Amino acid sequence: MKNWFKKVLTLLTVYYSYMLEYRSELILWVLSGSLPIILMGVWIKAAEGGNFELTAVDFARYFFAVFLVKQLTVAWVIYEFEREVVEGKLSPRLLQPIDPVIHHLSNHIAERFARMPFVFLLVGLFFLLYPQAFWVPSLANLVFFTLAAVLAFALRFLIQYTLAMLAFWTERATALENVWFLFFLFLSGMIAPLEVFPPEVRNVVMFTPFPYLINFPASILVGLPVDLTRGFLSILGWFMIFLGANRLLWRAGLKRYSGMGA
């Protein structure tokens, strides 16, 4: 176990150093996730003239939280894994004494640490430009938000990694990710908080994994009413479902893998 942690720590250090070489690109990645900030302006205007449960300040805080959650949970493992399979670069990873997913997970975690200074700068700029939205979350909300954000990242990474397994059967597994992202965009709470959805639609959406990836942690941070027990149990339930599917596809995929391009 000690040797395993040492290997993981080494990978984190290496990938963190690698990420620091691309600071300009990191800034662009952070800015590319600014869609919630754009939507914030739209919903603030809508709240001023519409009849919603949330006020303009509530919308501002919510979309700020969505921006923060999105920065913490972004994943791109499917693009890397597909390239490794198609180009045969997965072969040397299979010879190493650790599961290849550890490389991808270490890369994502290291990127989070490299990304956060730029995120904090944008957070400061946001409250400077819109001071009415400034608030201090309670300690309980902050703790539950941190836990929910970590679990949301784990679930989103696992979902994408499971879809990536299809690269063993097709060279365009990312095409399915693009379809998945459309549902994620509209049902996760990124476009609009679930509070503005019709109750019938909201009840159906809550049985999917999408709202627990964005809406659930964001709502906790800003103090909107959420069912914590249902939320955390749903994340764990979907995690176990995709984990089982992932391991089955991994074993079946390895039997088909031929090291093409190696």
N, C-alpha and C positions, 0 to 999 in steps of 0.2 A: 504493500500500500504506500509506503514511504517513497519507493522508487517511482510509483505511478504519479504521485503528486509532484515529484521532482520533474518528471517528463512534461506534465501539464504546465507547470510554472515556467519551464524553459520555452515551451511553445508560445505561451502568453507573452513572454519577454521578447521573443523573436518577432512575433507578429505585431506587437506594439511598436517596436523599432521600425518595422517595415511600414506601418501606417504613418509614422511621423515623417517619412520621406515624401509623403504625398499630402502635405498640409493644404495646399491650394485646392486639390481635388476634394479633400475632406470638407472644406468650406462650401464647395459646390454641392456636395452630397447633402449637407445640412440645409442649404437654401432650397434644394430640390424638394425637401419635405415641408415647404412653407405653405402648401395648399390650405391647411386649416386656418392660417392667418388671413388668407384671401377670403375664405368663406366666412370668417368672423365678421368682416365688414358687411357682407351681404345680409347676414342674419341680424346684425345690430340694426341695420336700416329696416329690416322686416319687423323687428320687435317694436320699433318706434311707431309703426303704423298698423300693426296687426294685433291679433288677440292670441297671445301665447302664454303658456304657464311660466316661461322664463322671461326675465327682463333683459334689457340690452346689456347690462353688466354681467348677468348670468351667462349670456351667450358669449361674451368676451372671455370670461374665465373658463368656460367650458372648452372653447376652441383653443385657448392657450394650453389647457391641459391635454387636449388631443394632440397638439403639436409636440408637446413634451413626451407623451406616450409613443407617438410615432417615431421620434428620434431614438427612444430607448428600445424599440421592438423591431426595427427594420431588419429584414433578412434578405439575403441574395444567394443562399447556398445552392439553389437549384441551377443557377447559371454556371457556377463553378463546377458542380458535380457533373452536369451535362457535358461540359467541355472535357473534363477528365475522362469520362467514359468514351466519348466520341474520338478523342485524340489518343486514347490509350494511356493517359497519364495516371490512371487509377492503379495500374499494375504495380509500380514501385511502392505505392501506399499499402497495398495488400501484403507486401513482404515485411512491413514494419510491425513491431510487437504491440501496436495500439490500433484501435478501430479508426478508420479514416475519418469518421465523423468528429473525432477529437481535434483534428486539424481545422476543420471548418468552424467548429464551435469556439475554439481558441481564437481564430481569426475574427469572428464576430464580437467576442467579448473584448478583445484588445482594441478593436475599432471603436467600441463604446467609450472606452477611457480616452482615446485620442480625440473623439468627437465632442465630448462634453464641454471642454473650455469654450468652443465656438457656440455651443448651445446656450451656455450661461451668458455669453455676451448678448445673444439675441433676446434672452429672457430679460436682461437688464434694459435693453433698448425698448422692449415691448412695454414694460411698466413705466419707462420714462415718457413714452409717447401717449400712453393711456393709463394715467395714474389712478383713475376711478376704479379700475379693475384690480388694483392691488389688494391682496388679502394674505393673511397668515393662516395656513391650514392648521387644524388641531393636531396634536401629537398622534392621536389615534388614527386620524385620517391619513397622516403622513406615513405611518407604519403600514397600514392596510394598503395604501397606494403603492408603496415600495414592493410589498409582497405580490400584489396583483400585477404590477408591471413586470416583475421578474417572471411570474408564471405565464403572463401573456406572451413575453418574448420566447419562453421555452415552448409554448404551444405553437406560436407562429413559425418558429424555426423548425419544429418537428413536422408540422403540416407541409411546409415547403420541401423539407428533406424527404418526406414520404412521396410527394409528387415527383421529386427528382429521381426516385427509383425507376420511374417509367422510362428513363433514358436508356435502360438496358434493352427496351423493346422498340424505342423510337428515338430518332435523332433530334426531335423537337419537343422535348418534355416541357420546355418553357412556354410552348403554345397553350398548354393546359393551365399553366400558372397565370397567363394573361386572362383566361376565362375566369379562373378563380378570383383574380384581383377585381374584376368587375363586381362580383357579388360582395367581396370584402369592402369595396369602396362605398357601396350604397347601404349595406346592412350592418356595418361595424360601428356606425355612429360617426364616421369621419365627415360625411357630407352634411349630416344633420343629427342632432341629439335624438335619441329614441323617444324622448318626451313629446316630440312634435309628430310622431307617427300615430296613425289611427290605432286605437287599443287592440283591434283584432289583428292587425299586421304586427304590432309590437309583440303580442303574445306568441305568434308563430315564430318570429325572428329569435326570440329568447331560447328556442329549442335548437338553434344552430350555434356553431362555435363563434360566429362573427362578432356579436356584441361584446364578448368577453375579451376580445383582442384590443379594443379601443374604448368603447363606451363605458365598460365596467370600471377599469382603473381611472379613467378621466372623471367619471361621476364621483368616485370616492374622493379624489383630490379636491374637487370644488365643493363637496358637501351635498350633492344631490342625493335624494333617497334611493338607496339600492338594497337589494337583498344579499347581504354578504355571504350567508350560508349557501344559498343557491348559486351565487356567482363563483365562489371558490370550488364548490363541489362540481359544478359544470366544467370548469377549466380542467380539473383533475380527471373527470370522466372522459372528456374529449381527448385529453393527453394519453390516457390509457388505450383508447380506441385507435388513435393514430400510431401509437407506439407498437401495438400488435400488428397493424397493417404494414408498418415500416419494416419490422423484422421479417415478416413473411415475404414481402417484395424483395428485401435484401437477399435472402437465401435463394429465392427463385431466380433473381437477376444474376447472381454470381454464376449460376449454372449456364447462363446464356452468354456471359461476358467472354469476349475473345481477345481483348487487348488491342482492338482495332486502332491502328495508327501508331502503335508503340514501336 
